[in-house]
Amino acid sequence: AQTVTQSQPEMSVQEAETVTLSCTYDTSESDYYLFWYKQPPSRQMILVIRQEAYKQQNATENRFSVNFQKAAKSFSLKISDSQLGDAAMYFCAYRSAYSGNTPLVFGKGTRLSVIA
Amino acid sequence: DAGVIQSPRHEVTEMGQEVTLRCKPISGHDYLFWYRQTMMRGLELLIYFNNNVPIDDSGMPEDRFSAKMPNASFSTLKIQPSEPRDSAVYFCASGDGDREETQYFGPGTRLLVL
């Protein structure tokens, strides 16, 4: 079974600074997707960024980018120019790419605080 | 599109009562997932459907939980009888299998069983 580990239960960053959230995963599969979801206090799950395992290029979405190291099974999220609205729980998630839209496996999450 | 719709948003009930959570997926999506979020266990899959057929219900805690998807636009998750340990946030998510992309989550139902 696949597992996702987020080793940082809490992180903090000064407004306008950069922060990196860590995620590692374990799988024997070669084809899969990785995601970062944001969960603000409203509890809505918001997709931040997605990475396909077969793509070597790291995904980028505006101020959010990932460092995907397939051999190391590492998938970190970098938030640049942090804003107060970035404060939330962040979940790393894995999904197999086989047989359609398979369930997500989540890490335990990292709570990010942004200091003004 | 209105996104995934869940109702109710909040539910407070007493132990032993029946609870029914509802979900309307995004139109055109053929996959539907029910997840549960608790402090102790985090986010975990309960069950998922493809074309209204349950594919994997191994995450359903016990016989007190049941889920149905009578048509492509509606699903229910029922707990009978409810217990305090069922208190959690229940999320419904839907996805497009053809594109094999991501899943889109509803706002969740916050359940409190007293």
Chai-1 contact restraints between the chains, C-beta under 6 A:
chainA,res_idxA,chainB,res_idxB,connection_type,confidence,min_distance_angstrom,max_distance_angstrom,comment,restraint_id
A,R43,B,V89,contact,1.0,0.0,6.0,A-B,restraint_1
A,R43,B,G108,contact,1.0,0.0,6.0,A-B,restraint_2
A,Q44,B,P107,contact,1.0,0.0,6.0,A-B,restraint_3
A,M45,B,F105,contact,1.0,0.0,6.0,A-B,restraint_4
A,L47,B,T102,contact,1.0,0.0,6.0,A-B,restraint_5
A,R50,B,T102,contact,1.0,0.0,6.0,A-B,restraint_6
A,G100,B,G97,contact,1.0,0.0,6.0,A-B,restraint_7
A,N101,B,Y31,contact,1.0,0.0,6.0,A-B,restraint_8
A,N101,B,G95,contact,1.0,0.0,6.0,A-B,restraint_9
A,N101,B,G97,contact,1.0,0.0,6.0,A-B,restraint_10
A,P103,B,L45,contact,1.0,0.0,6.0,A-B,restraint_11
A,P103,B,Y48,contact,1.0,0.0,6.0,A-B,restraint_12
A,F106,B,G42,contact,1.0,0.0,6.0,A-B,restraint_13
A,F106,B,L43,contact,1.0,0.0,6.0,A-B,restraint_14
A,K108,B,G42,contact,1.0,0.0,6.0,A-B,restraint_15
